[in-house]
């Protein structure tokens, strides 16, 4: 997984970088086909915004979260992203489920 974290009107400290990367490890635990993850953290007055774009084979998932606290925004973002990735994984698995070929011989 290729992780890129950037800040808009915000300096990315090592503590923030480590916090985001540890939280995003949850995503790769559920789904191995993640190619690239891009995180943008931004500050606008009293709103802290976290955005993530996850590029995986066949699909891109975008999630954003806004909160008064940056760490709470990251937590909410990871929860939303986790739900969307599990939903995508379930869809991929369901497509392969109904393709069994029965070889019964009828006389």
Secondary structure, DSSP 8 states (H G I E B T S, - for coil): -EEEEEEESS---HHHHHHHHHHHHHHHHH-S-EEEEEEEEEEETTEEEEEEEEEETTEEEEEEEEESSHHHHHHHHHHHHHHHHHHHHHHHHHHHHT---------
